[in-house]
């Protein structure tokens, strides 16, 4: 459990209160308050939405009278046992706290004998973007694992199944939570809808599962039960939601445990249904709760679903259980009828009906739906299930050939796959009749058992099966415990060795799971595989393998002694039945699958298995092929051997021994291709020329080739004095062979004196050329170069590697990846990416191509933005909109209005107002309101809107009139009121010139959305109020660039700080009763 889950668990525990008695019940019980992560008072009244959902549910129930009767019975049952109460109108009117209504839906439950039609409460239903579950913490995952519980359920010779009656409703809700769980109900459509409330923990609430489970476990931890160790363990470990599964080898002890569990649960307010005991029919009547027995007898059950379980049938966590015979069964079915919700409306098909009632065409989706319904958590019938899984993948592969798989789900299967699917579905029907022994402990067991696992892998899948071998008074008895299987990846390309090692890992994990969750003590373990290579690899150190094998072999070696592993022939490995699939008859009682291989009943010394010491010599070569070598190298080396014969086992030996390799026996005689031996002075020739003096690989190879031609010609003529000493007789051009030989000399000189790491040699499958001693790379290059040509290995930081990278790059001046690929056509450079990257970064041509172009120089800010001025002395303005508002009298009538924004260029303060239309007269009125509040600006800026152009002359005349008055007092007043006035218009189609106003419009629109949006439901005055509030909210933004860096600062500078002298609007409007006023729609503002 993580730290976060532990904190959530503590919150759940804090919400639980254990009480001996209160107004809810006179018996001890738990009270719960929900863990809220949000304020429940913010929940709106959602009755109308829930009432609409209830009416739809009521209509659905009217169409199914049997369902309605069962549904109504459950509602009445909740009221009768106090899980729900009727809320009177007086209580509804007097309640002032938060309230919430929960809708309920119909959900058929064919796997229940008591509640075939179940009530599903929908606490996640949203209303106005919020739901009850949205405000609640879920709590951690506290459920036990199903596989572990089933293992403990099968441990003892005797078993008991318990079911907590209405587990969630056993915990009471506190009073403040009750009104948050109201629901609606009426028995008949003619009656009035009444309000009820759930007073106990509701199953649909997000923390309900965790609360109920923790309450039950905390009951077991009460001090009065400290001495009941086994009973407490059963409550804590052997319970899954409301199911309790336990077992024991002594029937009297088991009965004592069941009575103790009842006592513990009763102390917490939980009650149990009658126990289901092995060897009896149905549930026992030994429970001490008389009310449960009375209810069970008095209420008859009606069969209302087509495939509903019968009273005499039982199941344990999804696995069918027959108490009389104490056997398990896999609950398989085939049903192609239509679904209502998640339930099939028709009866499950019998075997003779499958072929006739299988849809034609049978689509991929239909097949997958039937296979996915196969639930087998402990792998009793894994061979049959795996057969269906492999068939689905075969259909997937067939569909992926022609088109993408996502487009083929509704395409029909081919005739071949359809016939195979029908046979498989018929087998699934027969599989439901197969029975498996429940108890893992046989009668008369002596000592502890031996655990035996069989694992295997194939190209299609891999898996493992686990048995327990018991010594009893009647001989050896083997019991099937569990099995698991998985498909191999599609891109594995036939690597069976990988599947086999994965199967071995699964066997180890299955062993660890049984040791952890099963109470049977295993004396020792035997792990059986049919791959000698895997067995040999397990006994070797894991550090030398490729990562895939090293991790898995290391996990195997860490899990237990490697001496526990054995080898067996493939035809004796029972796990082979999993990888190929099996019919139900091969899994029946008495089959090899259930009783284990025949040799397990023999003395262990006679088992047909071998240890590692017996096969070590025969698998040495195979193990070395895996060890100290990448797995991909094994595959590529085998490809190389097909061309040039097998290589030695060890790479180091390959490099030390240059003798010719023997030819493979199974290839027959192959004509040898003799290649001329190179002269031993190639390295000295390269050093004589000096490669460091060259900057071009082509020129360097040409120089080496010409010098070699001249030397060879001189050597020939020195022995033939009478012949002409003309070394250019072969022509004035170099052949391809001469240039290739020159490059090989350069590579040989680069390798001279270099010690490559073993990991590099093994990973790249390096071989030595027998003719010239050149180290050739035939591994990872060979995987994409299938022509069998190996390339030389070039060491890191060699000049030849740099020249090779430069030549590959200058061909097209491509990037690092493309250049690296081109270099691999000639040679493999160790750490070639670093070499290529250095060449690419130093390339002058690439630097010019990647050069950063000239950037546009930003112009200086206007003087008004940088000089000191009063608020709104320099102002920029703009229009935005339109918006729809309603008439104050005729609510249906709507009209368009526009907003006008004034932005102070110095303080960036914003002032907003409304205008009726885009005329100059409307703008003049808005401008007059602005100047009445903010004063006349000295300078205005705007775009060339027609309303602004028409307004400019009127304002100019006003200012000229004021300027013409000659009286001293008027001049003084005009000077004080800034009559020096100017209006600048930006050029047409240049909104960026009015950036301050455009930014102000953006801020205003964002503030409007935050305050309630522009939905068109406001009147002119209401929208103006909203616009003023948005402007004020915009003026609350910080304008100090250092505010984000000053984390310890509480106050910051805003436009309101400059124009009002404070940062907040002050006052508190939440005390006004807006419900009684005409502008109550703005209460959210």
N, C-alpha and C positions, 0 to 999 in steps of 0.2 A: 504494500500500500504506500503510495507516494505521500509527501508532506501535505500536499493540497487535499488529498483524500482524507488524511487524518484530521485536518482542520474541519472539513465538512462533517466527518463523523462526530466530532466534538459538538458541532452545532446541533446535530440531530439529537444527541444525548441530552443537551441542555434543554431541548424542547419537550422532553419526556418527563412526566411526573408520576411517581407511583403513589397511589392513595389506597387506603384500606376501605373507605366508604365515603360517598358524597351523594349529591342529589341525582347523579347519573345512575348509580348502582350501589347497593348495599354490600356487594362483594368486592374484594380487592381487584383493582384494574389499573390501567395506565391512561392518563390524560395527556394529550399532545397539543402543542401550539406549533403552527407551521413555521419553518425558517424562511422569513421573507427577505428577499434582496431588493425589493422595491416597496414603496408605500402603498398599502392596499386602499387607502382613501382616494387614490387617483383613478380607481376603477369606475367607469361610467355605469349608468343604469342600462342594462342590456336585455331587459325583459322582452321587448318587442322582437328582437332577433331570435331569442330562445323560444318564444311562443310560435314563431313561424316554423322553426325546426320541429317543435312538438306536433304541430298540425300535420306536417309531412310524415312523421313517425306514426301518428294516429291513422292516417290514410293507408299506410302500408300494412298496419296490423288489421285493419278492417278487411283487407283482401285475404288474410290468413287467419281464420277464426281460431285454429288450434294454437298458433303462435300467440295470438292476443290473449287467450286464456292463460297460457303459461307465463306470459309477460305480466299480466295483471296480478297473477298469483305472487310473483316475486315482489311487486310493489307493495302489495298487502302484507307480505311476509316481512319486508323491511319495517313497515309501520308497527306490525304486531310485536316484533322482537326489539323495538326501540331504536333501530338503526336510523329511522327517519321519523320526523314529527310534522304534524300539520301546523302551518303558521297562520294565525288568525289575522283578520283585517286590522284589528286593534294593534297587534304586535307590529304589523307592517307600517302602520301610520306612526307609531310611537318610536320606532327605531331610527336613530339619527346617525348611526355609524355607517361604515362601508357595506355595500351589498352587491351580490353578484349571483346571476342565475346560471345554472349548468344544464346544458341540453343532454338528452339521453337518446340512444339509438338501439335498434334491434341487431343482435349478433347471434346467429345460430352457432351452437357448440355441440357437434355430433359426438365428441369424445367424452361427454359428461352424461352420467345417468340421472343426476338430480336436477341440473339446470340446462336442459337442451336448448332453450332459447335464453340467452344471457342479456342483461342490461349493460350497455356500454356507456359510461359517462364521458362526456367530451369536455374536459377542463382546458383543452387547448384551443377551443373555438374562439376566434378573435372577433372583437367588436371595437370598431374605431381604432384598429391597429394594435390592440392590446388583448391579452388573455390572462386567465388566472395562473396558468403554469409559467407564463412569462415572468411573473414576479416572484417565483419560488425557486429555492435551491433544490437540486435533485438529491444530493447526498452521494456518498461513494457506493461502489459496487460491492455488496456484502454477500452475494449468493455463493453457495458452494458449487463446485464443478460437478456437472452431471455425470461424467465418466467416473470420477472418484466415488460418487455416491453409489453408483451402480456396482462398482467393484466391492464396496463394503456391504452392499445389499446381498451380494452373492457369496460373501465370505463364509457365513455360518451355515450349519445344516438346517436350522429352523430360521424362519424369517417372519417379520411383521411389517405391514404397511399401515400407516396412519394418515389421516387427512384432517387438518384443522378446519373446523367449520367456520366459514365466513371470517377468514383470518384478518383481513383488513378492517372489517367492521368490529373487531374485538378491542380496538383502541378508540377511546372517546375523544371528541374534539372539545376544546375549550369554547366558552360562550362567544368569544369575539370571532371565532372561525365559522360558527354555525350559519350566520346570515350571508356568508360568502359561498354557501353551498345550497342555495335555494333551487328548487326545481318545480316543474309544473306537471299536473296529472289530473285526469278525470277518467272514470270507468267507461263512460259512454259519450258519444259526441253531443247528445242532447243536454248534458249537464254543464254546469259552469266550471271553468278551469280553476282549480284550486292550487294554492301555493304550499309546498312542503319544503322541508330543510333536512339535509343529511347531518346527523349529529355525531357520526363516527368517521374515522379516517376513510376517505373515498379512494377507491382503487385507481381512479383516473388521474389523481393529483400526482404531480411529479415526485414529491418526496414520500409518497404513500408506501411504496415497497420497502424503502430503507427504514422508515419509521416502524412498520409492522415487524420487520425482521429483527431490528435492533431491540425492540420492546420484548420480543420473545426470548432473545438471547440474554438480555438484562434480567429477565425473570429467572433464568437458570443461574444467574450469578448472585441471587439474593442470599443473604447469610444463612437463612434457615435450611438451605439445600446444599450446604458445603460438604456434607458427608455423602451425598448421592453423586459420586464421581461419574459412574457410567451413564446414569440418566442425564446428567448435565451434558456429557459429551454427545449423546444422541441428539439432544435439542440443538446443540451448537453446530455439530459437524454433519449429522445425518438428516438435515432438513433442507428442503429446497422449496422456497415460498411456503405453500401450505401442505406440502407432502413430506412425510417422515418415513424413511426406509431404514430398517435396521435388521440385524441378524445375529444369531448366536448358536453355538453348538449344543447348549443345554436349554431345553424347553422351559424348565422351571425358572431359570435365570432370565430368560427372555420375557416370560410373563411378569416377573418382578420388575424388569426394566420398563415394560409398557405401562404398568400401574404407576411407577415413579414418574414417568414422563407426563401422564395424565395429571398427577398431583402438582407437578411444577407448572404446567400450562394453566391449570385451573387457578393457581395463585396469581397469575397475570391476567386473568379475564378471558383466556382462550379455552375453547372447548373442542374436543375431538369427536369425529364420527367413529362408529365402531371399527375396531381393528380388523384388518384382513390378515389372517394367519395362514401359514403354509399347512397344507393337508386338510383344509376345511373348504366348504362351499360358501362363497359370499363373505359378508362381513359378520364378525362375531358380535354377540350382544353382551360382552363382558364389561362394557364401559360403565363407569360409575355415574355418568350424567344421565339421570332418568329422563330429562326433558328431550335429550337427543333420541333416545330409544323410542319415546312416545311419538315424537315427530316422524321418525322413520317409518313406524308402523302405520300411523294414521293417515299419512298423505300418499295416495296412490300416484304412480308415475304414468304419464301418458306418452306413448310413442308418437312424437310429432315430427321427427326428421327421418329422411330416407335411410341413412346409414348410422343411426344412433346406436351407441353401445347399450347392451342389455345389462340388467342388474347383476347377473352372475358373472359378467366380464369385468376384468380389472386390468390396469396398466400401471407401470412403474416408470415415470419420467419418459413417456413416449414408447416404451417397450411393452408389448402385451405380456400379461402374466396370468397363469392358470393356477390358482391356489390348490385345487384338489390334487393335481398331478405334480405341482411344484416345478413347472416348466415355463420357459419363456418362448415367445414367438415374435417374429418381425411383422409389424402391422402394415402390410403392403396392400395396395388396391389399384385397380385400373378403372377409370371413369372418365368418359369423354362428354358427359352431359354438360349443359350450360351452368354457369356459376351465378349464384345469387349472393352478392358480397364475395366471401371467400369460400363458400360451400357449394359443392356440386348438388344440383337439384335431383338428379337421377340416382338409382341404386347402382352400387358397384357391380361390374361385369363378372360373370362366371367364366370359367375357362372356355366352355363351348360357345360363349357369346362374343369373345374377343375378336375373332376373325370377321364375323358378320357385322359387328357394330363399330369397328374401327373406321374412322372417317376416311373417305377417299375424295380428294387427296389427303394424305397424312403429311403435315408440314413439319418443318424443323421445330417450330415453336411448340406444337402439340407433343412431339416426342420428348423434348426437353422438359415440358411440364410434367409428364408422367414419370420420367427418370428422377427429377428433382424431388418428387414426393416420397422417395424411398428414404426413410429415416432409420438409421441403424447406428446409434452412437457408440456401441462397444464392438462393432465389427463381427457380429455373429454370422452374417451372410455376406461378408465382403466379396467373395468370388462372384456371387450373382450380381451384386451392385456394380462391381468393377466392369463386368461384362456390358452393362448398360452404359456406363461412363465412356468406355472405349467406343461403343457404337455411336454415341453422340459426337465424339471427336472425329470419327470417320465421316459422319455427315457434315461436320464443320469443314473438314479438308476437301470434301467433294464440292461443297458450295463455294469455297474460296477460290476455286480454279477459274470460274467464269466471271464473278463479280464480288464486290466487297461483302463480307459476311453480314454486316449490319443491314444490308438490303435483301437478304435471303431468308429471313426468319419465317416468312409466310410462303415460301416456295415449297413445292411438294418434293418429297424424297424420291430418289430413283427407285425403280421396281425392285432392284436387288436389296436396297436398304429398307424398303417398305416391308418386304417379306421377312427380313431379319428382325425388324422391329416388332412385327406381329408375333413371331416366335418368342421373342424376349418377353413381351407383355403376357403371353400365355404362361411363361415360366414364372413371372412375378405373381400371377394368381395362384399357381400351385405352391409358391414359396410361403404363402400365408398359412399353409397347412403343416409346415415343418416346425418341429418343436426342439428346443434346446434345454439342456439341464441348467437349472438355476444355480444350485449349490456347487461351489468349487471344492468343498470339503466332503469327501465320500464317507460312508459309514465304515467304522472300524479303522480309521486312519492311524498309522503308526509313525510317530515322529513328524518331521517337517518335509515338505515336498522338494523336488528338484525342478527349477524353472528351465524350460527348454524353448528357445526361439529358433525359428527357421526364416531366413531372409533370402531374397533373390531379386534379380532385376532383368528386364528385357528391354527391347527397343520401344515398347509401348508403355510399360508401367513398372513399378517396383513396389515391394511390400514386405510385410513380416506377419507372422502368426506366433502366438505365445500359448504354451501349454504348461500345466502343472502335473508332474509325475509323482503319484502317491504310492507308497508302500502300505498296503492294508492287510487285514487278516485274511482276506479272500484273494490276495495276489496284488498285482500292479494295476492301478486305475489311472487313466490319463483324462484330464478335464481341459476342454477348450476355454481359454480365458478371454482373449481379445485378439483382434487382427486389425491391421491398417494397410492402406494402399494409396498410392498416388500415381498420377500420370507423369510420364517423362516429358520434358519440353519438346515442342515441335522442332526447334532448331538444333536439337542434340545430334542429329545426323547419324544415328545408329551407334552411338557410343554406349555399348552395353556395360562397359567397365564402370562408367560413372553411375549408372543406375544401380549396379550391384553394391557399390560403396555407399550410396544413399540408403539402400535397403538395410545395410549393416548398421548405419547410424540410427535409423528408425527403430531397430531392434533394441539398441542401447537405451533410447529414450523411452520405449515401452517398458523396459525393465525398471528404469528409474521411477516411472509413473506408478507402477505396481508397488514398488517398495515404499513409496511415499503415501499412497492412498489406501492400500489394502492392508488389513490387519493379519494376514497370513505371513508367517515368517518362513522365508525360503532358505533352505539349507545351503544350496549352492546353485550356480547357473551354468548352463551349457548353451553356447550360441553356435548355430550350424549354418554354414554357407556352402554353396556348390561352386565357388570360384577359388581355385588355388592361388591365383594372383592376389586376390583380396586377403586371403588368409596369410600369405607370405608378407604382404605389405603391412598388415597389422602388427607383425612381430618385428618390424624395423622401426628405427627412429623416424619421426614424422618431419624433422626439419629439412630433409633433403628433397621433399616432394614439391610439386607445383602447388600454388595456393589452394586450389580447389580440393586436392587430395590431402594436403597437409592439415587443413582445418578439420576435415572430417575424420581422418585417421587419428589426429590428436585428441578429438572428442572421444573416440572409441577407447583409446589407450588410457585416457583419464578416468573413464567410467568404471573400470574394473580390471582385474588381471587378464592379460592377453592369453594366458593358458586356458581360459574358459572357451576359446574358439576352436571349432572343429570343421573339417571338410567332409562333404558327402557327395556322392554322385548325383547328377542332375535329375535322373529319373526316380530317385528316392526322396527328393526334396518336396515335402508336402506344400511348400509355399508356391510351387509352380502352378498350383490350381488357381491362385489369385491372379497371377500375371496373364493367364490365358482365359480366365473366366470359367464358370461352372454352371451346371443345371441344378435345379432344386433337389433332384434325386441324388446328386453327388454330395449334398449337404445334409441328408436325412439322418435320423438317429441310427447309430450303428455304423455310420460311414467313417471312412478314414479321416475326413475333415473333423468330425466331432470327437473321435476316439484317439486321434493322432496316428502317426505311422506305426505299423505293426512292430517294428523293432524296438519301440519305446517300452514295450512290455517285456523285453528280454533283459537279461543282466547287462549292465552297462559295458562290461568288458567285451560283449559280443556285438555291440552296435557296429554297423558298417560305416564307421567314420574314421578319419585320420587326423592326427595332430600335425603341427607344423614341422616337428622334427622328422616326420615320415615323408614329407613332400618338399622339404627345403631345397634339395638338390634339383628337383624338376622345375621349380618356380624361380630359381635364382635369376635367370635371364629376364623373365617377365617383371620381376620386382625391380631389377636395375633399370629396366626400360621406363619404369615409373619414377624411380628415385633419381635425384640429382638431374632432373630433366623436365622441361615444361611439357605438359600433356600434349599441347599442340605440336611439339617437336616430334613426339612419337608418331603422330599421324603423318607429318610431312616427311619424316625419315623413311617411313614405309613406302611413301610415294617415290622417294628417291631410289630406294632399293629395287623397285620394279624396273628402273632404267639402268642402274649401274651395279646391281648386286647388293647383297646384305652388307651392312657395316658392322664393325666390331661393337661389342656391347658397351664398352666404356669409351666416352669421348676422349679422355686423356690418352687412352691406348691408341685411338685413331690418330692423334696428333704426334705420338711418338713412333708409331710403326707405319712406315710408308710402303710396306710390301703390298703387292696386289691382293685385293680381296677375293676370296673364292666365290665361284658362281653358285647361285641358288640351284638346288637339285631339281626343284619342280618346274624350272623354266626350260630345261633341256639345253642343248648346245646352242650357243649364240656366237656368231662370228665376231671375233675381237677386232676392234678398230684401233690400229696402232697409231699413236700420235708421236711425232718426233720429240726426242728429248731436247730440252732447252740447254744452251750452254751455261755452265755454272758461273760465268762472270757477269750475269745480268745486273746484280746488285752493285758490283764495282763500277760498271758502266754508268749506272744512274748517278752514283756519287761523283764520278768524273765530270759528268755534264753539269750537275748542280741544279736540282729542281727549284731551289729558292730564288734563282735568278729569273724565273719565268712567271709571268702573270696570266698566261693563257694555257689551259690544259691541252688544247689542240696543237699549239706550237711546241709544247714540251714533248708530247707523244711523237710529233713529226721529227724533232731533233733526235730523240732517242732512236727512232727507227732508222733515220739516215745514218747515224753513227754506227748502229749495229750492222747495217748493210755494208758500210765501208769496211768495218773490221772483218766481217765474214769474207768479203771479197779479197781483202789483203791476205787473210789466212789461207785462202785457197791458192792464190797466186804465189805464195811463198813456197808451196810444195810443187808448183807447176811453173818453173822459171821460163819455160819456153812459150807459155801462153801469154796473151795480152793482159795487162793489169788494168783493165778498164772496169771499175766497180759500178759504173752506171749503165752496164750493158742491159740490165733488166728493165730499163725504162726510166723516164724522168718523173714518174709518179709512184707514190707508195700505195701498196695494196691494203685492203681491209685487214688481212691477216697480219701484216707487218705492224699496223697501228694497234691491233689488239694485243700482239705480242709485246709491244712497247708499253702498253698500259699495264700488262701483267708484270713486267719488270719493275715498273714504278710501284705497283701494289706490293710486290715482294720486297722491295727496298724499304717501303714504309712499315712492313711487318717485321723487318729484321731487328732483333734485339728488344721487341715489345713482348711483355708478358700479359696476356689477356686473362681476365678473371674467369674462374670456372663457371660462374653463373651466366656470364655472357656466352661462353662457348656452348653450354648446355641449352640455354634458351634459344639460341639461334641455330643449333644443330650444325656446328662447324666441323668440316671435314678437310683433310689435307689431300691436295692433288698429288697423285703418285708420280707425275712427270716432272714437276718443277718445285714441289714442296709448298705451293701457295695455299693458304688457308681460305677455304671457300665457305660461304654461308648458304646452306641449303634448307633452312627452316622456315622462318616466318615469311621470307620472300617467296619460298616455294608454294605457300598457300594461295598466292594470287598469281604466280607465274608458273603455269602448269606445263611449260615446255621442257622442264627438267634442267634448265641451265642455272648453275650456281654462280654467284657473284663473289668477288673478293671481299674480304673483311679489312676495312681501313681503320686504323686506330684513331682515337680522339686526339685533337690538336696536331694532326699531321698536315703538312703543306699540301699534300695530294688531296686530302679531304676538302680543304679550302678551295683549291682550284676546281675540283669536281662540283662543289656547290656553286661557285661563281659561273661556271659554264652552263649549268642547268638553269640558273636564275636569269642570265643574260639572253637566253633563248626567247623568253617572252616577258621577262620582268614580272613574274607571278609572285604570289605570297609565299609564306613559309611552308605551308602544307603542300602546295603544288610543287614547289622547288624540291622539297624532300622526296616526293614521289619520283621525280625525274632522276634524282641522284641514285635511287635504289635500282634503276635499270642497269647501272654500270657497277655499282659497289654498295656495300652496306657500311656506312660510316657510324662508328660507335658514338653515341650521343650526337647523332647527326642533326637533331633539331637545334641544338645550341650552335653548331657550326653554321647551319643555314641561316639561322636568325641573325647571326653576326654579319654574314655577307649581305643579307637583305637590308639591314639597318645602315650599312656603309655604302650602299649603292647610290651614286650621285643622281642617276636617272630617276630612281624611285623617290629620292628626296625632292626633286623638282616636281614630280607628279603629285606628291603628297604635300607640297608646300601650301601653307596657309595663305589664302588670297587676302587682298587688301580689305579692310573693314571700313564701313562707313563711319565717319567721325560725327559723333553726336553734337548737335549745336548747343550753344549756351542757353541756360534757362532765361526766360524774360526777366527784366529788371524787377517787375512787380513781385516775382516769386522769391527774390533774395533781399529786397530792401524792407526796412521796417515800416509798418503801416498799421492802421487800426483795422479791426475786423470789418470785412466786407467793403473796405475802401477800394480794393481792386477785386473785381468780381467777374467770374465767367459763368455763363448760363446756357441752358439747353432744355429742350422739351423731350418728354418720353411718354410712351403710351401707344395706343389709347387703352382706357379701362372702361368697363361697363358698370354703371351705377343704376339703382332703382329710384323711381320717383318716390318722394316722401309720402304722398297721398295715394296715388295709384301704384300699388306695389308691382303690378304686372308690367307696367311701362318701364322700359330701360332706355338709357341713352349713353353716348360715349363722352368721356372727359379725358383730358390730358393733364399730365403733371409737368410742372416747371421747376427746375432745380437751379438754385443759386449757390455757387461754391466760392468761398473766399480764397483767393490765390495765395494769401499769406499764411493763414491759420488752417486752411483746408476745412473750415467749418462749412456745414451744409444747411441750406434753408429750402424747404419744399412747399409748393402750393398747387392748387387746382385751377384749371381754366375750363370754360364750357366748350370752346372750340378753338381753332387755330387762327382766328382773326386777330388783327392788331388791337381791336377794341378790348377783347378779352384779355390779351396780354397786358395792356395798359392798366386794367383794373388789378391784375395780379401784381404788376410792378408797383402800383400805388400802395397795395397792402404790404409789400416787401419794404418799401422805403419808410412806411409808417412805423415799422417795427425795427428795421436795421439802419435807417438813414440813407441818404443819397450817396451812391458810390462815386468815386472820382473817375473811374475808368471801367468800362464794360467790354467784355469779349464774348463773341458768339459766332455761330456759323451764319451763312447767308440765307436764313429762313425768311419767307415773305412776310411773316408776322413781325419779325425783328426789323426788316427793312422799312416797313410801314410805320413802325413806332419811332424810329430814329428821328425823323423831322419834327415830330411833335415834341419830343423831349429836348431837341436842340433849340426850338423856339422858346421853350420854358426857360432854359438856362440863359439864352440870349436876353430875354426880358429881364431876368434878374441881374444880368451884367450891365444893362443899360441904365438902371436906377442910380442916380448920382448922390443920393443922400448918404451922409457919412455913416449913419446908423445902419442903413441897409447894406452898404458896402462892407461894414465890419461884420454884420451877420452873415452876409454871403461868403466872406472869406473864411469865417469860422465853420460854415456848413459846406465847404468844398464845392463851390460853384464852378471850379475849373473842371469841366466835364468832357469826357471823350468816349466814343464807342467805336471799337475796332471790329471789323468783320474778317474772318478767316477766308482764305481762297476757297473757291468751290471744290467739292469732292476731296476735301482734306480734313476728315474727322480727327486725324492724329494731331492737328494743330490745336484742337480743343480737348486735349487729353484730360485735363483736370475735371471738366464737366462730365466727360464720358465715364471717368472713374467714379465720380459722385453718383451718376445714374446707376452704375453697377452696384455700389454699396447700398443705395436706396432700395433697389429691387431685392437684394438679399435680405435686407431688414424687413421688407414687406412680407416676404415668404416666412420669415421667422415669427412674425406677429400674427399670422393667420392667413396670409395669401390674398390673392385678388380674385375671389370666386364669383364676383358679380352679384352678391347678395346684400351689399351695403347701399345705403342712400348716399346722396351727395355729401351731407354733413358728416355721416359716419365715416365715409372714406377719407374725408379731409382730416378728421381726427386721427385715423389710422396713419395717414401720411405724415402728420406732424409728429406722431409717436415714432415713426420710422426715422424721421430726420433727427430726432433727439437721440435715438439709439445709435445712429451713425456717428453722431457727435461724441459718443462715449468711447469711441475706439482710440487706442493709444497712438500717438503720432511721434513719440520719442523713440528713435532708433536704438537707444541704449536700454530701453525697458526690458528687452528680451535677454540681455546679458546680465542684468541686475536681479539675480534670483532672490536675494534677500530683501528686495524693495517691495513695499506694500502699495504705495501710491505711484501713479504714473500720469504723464501729461496727455490731456485730451483736448479737442477743440472746445468743449464746454468749459475747460479750465480757463481758456482765453476770453471767451465771449460772455461767460456767466460768472467767472471767478470761483467755480466749484466744479466737481466732477460728476455729481449725481443730480437728478432732477428733484430729489427730496420728496417728502410726503409719503403717504401710503394709501393707495386707492383700493386696497383689498378690504378695507373696512366698510365700503359703500355697498349697500344692498342693491346690486344691479338688476336683480330679478324683477324688481318693481318698477323699473324704468324702461323707457323705449329703446335705450341703447344697450340692452343686456347682451346683444350679440357681440359686443366688444369686451366682454368680461375677461376673456383670455388675454387681451392686450394689457 
